[in-house]
């Protein structure tokens, strides 16, 4: 039995824990709704969260809240929105909510936070969205963009898949 405000309880009321050493019901930490000791919470009060037995103001980095309980992010994730959606990776690059060691073909990397971003339309390999290096089949590289038809003053070179300037003095050409 445990004493609280002059009344004996076989089980302490919610918000209190049974102190075996003193035989008293003692109040939980102010952020905890229930606990097994002042230092170890079981459930947080509304507006607070539980992490490793501690009732805290908010879930820290590398965790996300589920029913007021902070869950660890998975798979090298530093900041996550859920168990399956990462927002920032510890190492590597963010790609569609997952952390990857390197960006796949058709993507380039950016920093702050590090992530994979798709290359431009019809671009297979690029430096950034405005500077393509290799285009898809049936497209030609022209000033960092992929085009299906080369502009006037150029012709499609099948060897390097680039729009190449017409030889002088031609303004229009079909090939060199």
C-alpha positions, 0 to 999 in steps of 0.5 A, a space after each residue: 500500500 502507498 500513501 498519498 495525501 493521507 489516503 492509502 492506495 494499493 496502486 498509485 493514481 495516474 500521474 503518480 508512481 509507487 516509491 517502494 523505499 518510502 511507501 509514498 505515491 510520488 508525482 511523475 515528471 511534469 511532462 509525463 502522464 504516467 511513470 514508473 519513477 520520476 526519471 522514467 516515464 511511460 506515457 507523455 502528457 498531451 503536447 509532449 513526447 516519450 523517448 527512451 523513458 524520458 518525457 520531452 518537448 519534441 522528438 530530436 533529430 533522427 526520430 519521428 513521432 508516432 502516437 507521442 512516442 519518438 521512433 528512430 529513423 532508419 536506413 542512414 536517415 537524419 531527419 525523417 517524416 515517417 518510417 518510410 520517408 526520409 527528408 535528410 540523410 546522414 550520409 549519401 544522397 536523398 532520392 525519393 524519400 530514401 538514402 542512396 550512396 550515389 545518384 543514379 543515371 539521369 540525376 545530378 547531386 545538389 548539396 544543402 541538404 544532399 539530394 539527387 535531382 532529375 536531369 532535364 527532359 530527355 537527358 540521360 547524364 547531366 551536370 545540372 538541370 541546365 547542362 546536359 552531357 548525354 541525351 536519350 536516343 533520337 535527341 541531340 545535344 544543343 547548348 546543354 539541352 536535348 532537342 529532337 531537331 537541331 536549330 537553323 545554322 546547325 546539323 545533327 551529328 550522328 557521331 557525337 549526338 550533338 547539334 554541330 555548326 554548319 560549315 562556313 559560309 552555309 546558313 543552313 545544312 543537312 550535314 557537314 
